[in-house]
Amino acid sequence: MKKLKTFFTVLGVIFSLLIVISILKGIFLPEVSIPGEKIGLVKIEGIIKSSDTYLRLLNKLEEDEDVKAIVLRVDSPGGVVGACQEIHDKVKEISQKKPVVVSMGSIAASGGLYISVPATKIVANPGTITGSIGVILQSYNVKQLADKIGIKVITVKSGKFKDLLNPFREPDEKTLQILQALIDDSYNQFVEAVAEGRKLPVEKVKKFADGRIFTGRQAKELGLVDELGNFDRAVEVARELSKSPDARIFEAKPRKTFIQKLFGEQTEELLDNLSRVINGEVESFYVMYLLD
């Protein structure tokens, strides 16, 4: 019985060591690229809150001479205006040097469409949800609730419009005019980007740029998409455009932090949010190219 207990103890130690070694290898070993001609792959998924990670990945593929074309897999309802514009500009820059093919997944709407339009070609599934050309800015107003329960907020500011979206006061007409002008200008930038990227007249784009959504098939009829097909078809198109029939797919992945590798990405996000709350930071408001 004692020998059996010792055996399982040793087995447990060995198993634990293997887990630790596996984790450390994932943390410290560098990402290994594949040799020969490649089709670079970058996945953009979920709400786009920041462009930093995507720009690093795209820069890496842009500079790699073995990468003959890039497939941008977009599965996003959009995101923050500035971040979407930065990704859009990088895609536009790269497409002048090597083919960039967008593969639209389940959804590539609003900002997801914005980052796609400067690509060399866009391939969407017939049922992909896209479109939603427009801008949205939302905030909560709790003035009535605060008044009801006796909460009074004191605001000290440097200018009349410094607290445009203060949730503890009703916005006046001038405030709403300022915000509407902001939205209108961002909207016009979106329309102009679609018109330029898809080589469509601005007036034609404005006819359907009212926030409505489309299927991939409808988007193709409007000129927002080049052809219908899945991810594999997008890879095929990338090989055809780059004249690299034997190029292999190489996915550029973001380098994970120590905490992400040990405990997962959700843990780091939770800790980050907790830190912001402890430090007294409130939620920021963003102008969004976002399907809502």
N, C-alpha and C positions, 0 to 999 in steps of 0.2 A: 504493500500500500504506500509505504514511504517512497519507494523507487518510482512508483507511478506518479505520485505528487511532484517529485523532483523533475520527472520527465515533462510534465505539463508546465511546470514553472519555467524550465529551459525553453520549451517550445513557445511559451508566451513572450519571453525575452527576445527570442529570435524574431518572432512576428513583429514585435514592437520596433526592433531595430530596422527591419525591412521597411516599415511604414515611415520611420524617421529618415532613412536614406532616400526613399522615394520623394518625400517632401523636399529635402535639401537639394536633390537633383533638380527638381522643378524650379527651385528658387535661384540656384546659383549657375546652372548651366545655361549658356547663351542659346538663343534661337538659331537653329541650323537651317540654312537655305538649301534648296535643291539645285544641282548643277544643270547647265544647259538652258535652252530657251523656255521662258515661262510666261504664263498668263497670270498676272497679279490679281488677287482677289481681296477686296475690302468690303466688310459687311457693316452697314449702317442700320441699326435696329433700335426701335423704341423712340421716345421723344428726344430730340436733339437739344441738349442743354448747353453743350460746349463743343467747340470745334477742334480743340487742341489735339486730342488723341487721333482723330481722323486725319488731320493735316500731317501729323508725324508719319502715319502709315502711308499716306499718298506721296509724301516727299520721298520716303524710302523706295517706293516702287518707281517713282519718276526718275530717280538717280541710278537705279539698277539697269545697266545696259542689257542684261539678259531678259529683262521683263519687256516683252514686245507689245503687250497690250494690257489693259486693266479692265476687269469686270467689277463694277460697283453694285453690290447687291443691296437694294434699298427696301427695307420693310419698316417704314416709319410714317407716323401721322404728321410729322413736321416738328417744329420746335421754335427756339428763340431766333428772332430775325437776324441779329448780328452773326450768330453761329452758322446759320444756314447760308448767309451771304458769303462768309469766308470759305465754306466748303464749295459753294458754287464757283467762286473765283478760282479756286485751286483746280477743280475739275476742268474748267475752261482753259486754264493755263496748260495743263497736261495734255488735253485733247489736241493742242496745236503741235505737240511733239510725238505723241503715240496715241493709237486708238483707245478711247474709253467707252465701254459699253455698259449701259445701265440695265440691270435685271430687276424689274419690279416684282416684289413678292406679293403678299396678301394685300398690303396697303403702301402706297407711295403718294400720299396726299399732302396738299399745302406745302410746307417746307420740304417734304419728301420729294415733291415734284420740282420745287425750286432748285434743289441741288442736282437734279437729274437733267434739266433742260440743256445745259451746255455740252452734254456728252456727245460723242460721235454718232452713236445709235442708242435708241431706247427700245428694249424688248419687255413686253408686259404680258402677263397671263390674261386670257379673255375676261376673267372675273376679278382682276386686280381692282382695288378701289383707289382711284386717283382723282386729280382735279382739286377742288376746294381752294381755288385761287382767291386769296383774301387775307385779311389781317384781323387779329382779335386782341383786345386788351380787356381783362376783367379784374375786378376787385370787389371785396365785400364792403358794404356800408352798414355799420352797427350803431349809428347815432341814436336811433329811436330806442334800441335796446339799452344802450348806455344811459340815456336819459331816464328810462323807466326804472332801472335798478340803482340810479344815483351815482353813476361813474362820470367823473369830470376829468377831461384830459387837457393838460396845459401844453401848448405848443409854442416854442420860441423859434422863429425862423428869420432868415436873412432877406427874403423877398416875398412878395404877395403870393406867388405861385409855387413856392418851394415845396409845399405839401399837397400837390395836385390830387393825390389819391389817398389823402388822410381818411381812414374809415370812420373817424369820429365826427366828421362834419359833412353836411350835404354839399355836393359839388354845385357851384353856381353856373350860370350860363357861359361866362367867359372861360371858366375851367374846362367845360365840355367842348367849347370851340377849339381850345388849344389841343386837347386830346384828339379831337376829330381830325384836326389838321395833321397831327402826327400820324394817325392811322391812314389818312388819305395819301400822304407822301410815301409811306411804306408800301401801300397798295400799288401805287403807280410804279414804284421800283420793281415790284413783283411782275406786273404786267409787262413792263419793258424787258425784263429778263427772259420771260417766256417768249415774247415776240422775237427777241434777238436769237435766243438759243434754238428755237424751232423754226426760225425763218418765216414768221407769220406777220402780217400787218397788225399793228397795235390795235386798230379799230376792230379787227376780226377777233382778236383775243378778248377784248373788252365785252364782246357780245356774250361770252360764256364765262367770263371771270367775275362771277357774282357769288362765289362761295359754293356753288353746286358741285356735287361729286359725280364721277363717271366710272363706268366699268372700263377695263382695258380696251375692250372692243369699241366702245363709244369714243374713248380717247384717241384711238387710231383714226377714226373717221374725222375727228377734229384736227388731226395733225400733231397731237401731243405725244404720240407713240409711233415708232417706225414699223414695228411688226409684232405679231402675237406669238408667244412662245414661252417656254419655261427657262429655268436657269441653264440647263444644258444647251438650249438653243442660243442663249446669250454667249456662252463660252465658244460655241461654234462660230458665231458672228465675229467674236474677237479674234479667233484664229484666222478667219477669212480676211479680215481687214488688215491684220498684221502680216499676212502671208507666212504664217508659222503653224502649219498643220500638225506638227508634232509637239508643240509647246504644251507643257504640263501646268496644271493649276498649282499656284503657290499662294496660300492665304497669309496675308500680313496681319498678325494679331497684336493687339496692344500688350505691352509688357505689364504684367500684374505686379502689384505691390506685395510686400512681405505678408501683410495682414490678409490680402485677398487670396494669396496662395495657401495660407494656413487655414483660414476660416471661411473663405468665400467672399464674393463681391458685395453681397447684401450686408454683411457684417460691417465692412468699412463704411458703407453709406449710412448705416444706422449710427455708428460711432461719430461720423461727421455731423449728422443732424443733431445728435445729443450734445456735441461740443458747441454747436451754434446756439442751442437753447440755453445752455449753461452760461455762455458768454453774453446772453441777452440780445442776440441777433434776431430780428424779425424776418418773416418771409419777404423776399424781394418780388417786385412786380415786373413782368416782362411783356414787351410787345411780341406777339407770337404769329408765325406762319404755322397755324395749327388747326387740324380738323377737330372741331368741337361739337 
